[in-house]
Amino acid sequence: MAQRRTKRGGQRTPLTGEYDVVICGASFAGLAVARELRAATRPDGSPARVLMVDRYEVGERQTSACGIPTAWLEALDLMDAHRQTFGELVVGTPFGTSRWKLPWTFSTFDYPRLCELLAEQSDCDFETAKVHARSGQTVHTDRGDLTAPLIVDALGWRRLLAADGDGVQPPEAPLSRGLEVHPGGSGDDLAIWIDRDIVPAGYGWSFPAGDELRIGVGSFDPRFHVKEPTVELARDLGSEAVRYQGNWIPHRIRPAVEDGIFFAGDSAGHCLPLSAEGIRTALYFGIACGRELRTVLAGARTREQALRSYAAFSDAHEWKFRWLLRAQRAVPRLAPRLTHALVAALRWRGLAGWAFAHYLRIAPPGYAGGSGVQAPVPPPPAASASIV
């Protein structure tokens, strides 16, 4: 990725211009979109002008425990960011511990390195700029205005580029909250705890990542503060509560298209309820979005056709998110002994294999289609209502 570094604060240079595509947000979803636009051209064969902007440098600000099915790292040629691989998930309840044998492996990775690798698979320009809002096809930043007919919001749950902005803030917004610490250390088990003494609705976790542990607590209820239980869990595991990082986590899928804008990742609620897994879904929907944009740049589709097609693609997954959200709401209402019985049942390899195979197919790694390779895009579905 060509990066024109600029100074911070008052010394930052003005940034204005017209582009073919402006991607707002340079984490998983935005980088996946940019990856699909590598070497994109206009109908006359000239290179498309693609700009990515983010408040932070690429890979600067980690916002998750950074775990993903290993097959996704392999499919996107990101194994150089790999830290540790697990074939089991260890689940603890107040009544015991169960080991679930996974039909596929799960890996932790290094966030800055993975972002760097994804950026290397793109050739768009990058600038640090804080996005404030949007008017029509113009994005307003703290360094100036950027105009493009194709705009992507991959900025996160605030959904800044929506027509009227997103006025809903925590704790009223449909969000979970998570906090984790990153002490030094090592471990062999990918572990979670479903225990109301830790968090009334949610779970605690420990994700080993080579020479560090990622220990945290996530609450499905945004009103429940998770700092104290995170500190207590780290202490119970014999670790220090150091190097904090936390984030709000969307747990409801939202329209992937609004007012002519493409939304991907957390801005579209592309984060799986119950598990709060949002990395592979951000990559998955980011890839889908990038492929739609590429067809428009090549003149094979209109913007309106691409908007409809991408919206239909995201909407086709809505029922999967809805059922996981129902499960998320149901689990805290179950009696603890019943929860333990359900957890213990998944020790049976046949049941665990069936459940996790279906879970992986929500956003399968095969969709990545290789490094920077554009997969075929189906024709746009018929639609009577305008969404642009």
Sequence and secondary structure as in RCSB ss.txt:
>XXXX:A:sequence
MAQRRTKRGGQRTPLTGEYDVVICGASFAGLAVARELRAATRPDGSPARVLMVDRYEVGERQTSACGIPTAWLEA
LDLMDAHRQTFGELVVGTPFGTSRWKLPWTFSTFDYPRLCELLAEQSDCDFETAKVHARSGQTVHTDRGDLTAPL
IVDALGWRRLLAADGDGVQPPEAPLSRGLEVHPGGSGDDLAIWIDRDIVPAGYGWSFPAGDELRIGVGSFDPRFH
VKEPTVELARDLGSEAVRYQGNWIPHRIRPAVEDGIFFAGDSAGHCLPLSAEGIRTALYFGIACGRELRTVLAGA
RTREQALRSYAAFSDAHEWKFRWLLRAQRAVPRLAPRLTHALVAALRWRGLAGWAFAHYLRIAPPGYAGGSGVQA
PVPPPPAASASIV
>XXXX:A:secstr
 EE     GGG     EE SEEEE  SHHHHHHHHHTTT B TTS B  EEEEESS TT    S  EEEHHHHHH
TT GGGEEEEEEEEEEEETTEEEEEEEEEEEEEE HHHHHHHHHHT   EEEE  EEEEETTEEEETTEEEE SE
EEE S TT TTSTT     TTTSSEEEEEEE  B   S  EEE  TTT SSEEEEEEEETTEEEEEEEESSTTS 
 HHHHHHHHHHTT    S EEEEEE S   SEETTEEE GGGGT S TTT   HHHHHHHHHHHHHHHHHHHTTS
S HHHHHHHHHHHHHTTHHHHHHHHHHHHHGGGS HHHHHHHHHHTTSHHHHHHHHHHHHTTS GGGG STT   
        SS   
